[in-house]
Amino acid sequence: MKKSDRIIMTFALLGVAIIVIKLVGTISGYDLIDMAVNATRPADAGG
């Protein structure tokens, strides 16, 4: 497997994962990406 193939596969898997997360989030009523972004921020950053 070439290195470029591996990079393309990684981006494809990331894209699929993001789409699945967004679909699950909209179905369950939560924006999981916003939640993840908020979780990675420091707790004292205004909220």
C-alpha positions in Angstrom: 0.0 0.0 0.0 1.4 3.4 -0.9 1.6 6.2 1.6 -0.7 8.4 -0.5 -3.3 5.6 -0.5 -3.2 5.4 3.3 -3.7 9.1 3.6 -6.7 9.0 1.2 -8.1 6.1 3.2 -7.7 8.0 6.4 -9.5 11.1 5.0 -12.3 8.9 3.7 -12.8 7.2 7.0 -12.7 10.5 8.8 -15.4 11.9 6.4 -17.6 8.8 6.9 -17.2 9.1 10.7 -18.1 12.8 10.7 -21.2 12.1 8.6 -22.3 9.3 10.8 -21.7 11.4 14.0 -23.7 14.2 12.5 -26.5 11.9 11.4 -26.7 10.3 14.9 -26.6 13.7 16.4 -29.5 15.1 14.4 -31.5 12.0 15.0 -31.0 12.1 18.8 -31.3 15.8 19.0 -27.7 16.6 20.1 -25.0 18.2 18.1 -22.2 15.9 19.1 -19.5 17.9 17.2 -20.4 21.0 19.2 -20.3 18.9 22.4 -16.9 17.5 21.5 -15.6 21.0 20.7 -16.9 22.3 24.0 -15.4 19.3 25.8 -11.9 20.0 24.4 -12.1 23.7 25.5 -10.9 24.6 29.0 -13.8 24.6 31.5 -13.1 28.2 32.6 -13.3 29.7 29.1 -16.7 31.3 29.8 -19.0 28.6 30.7 
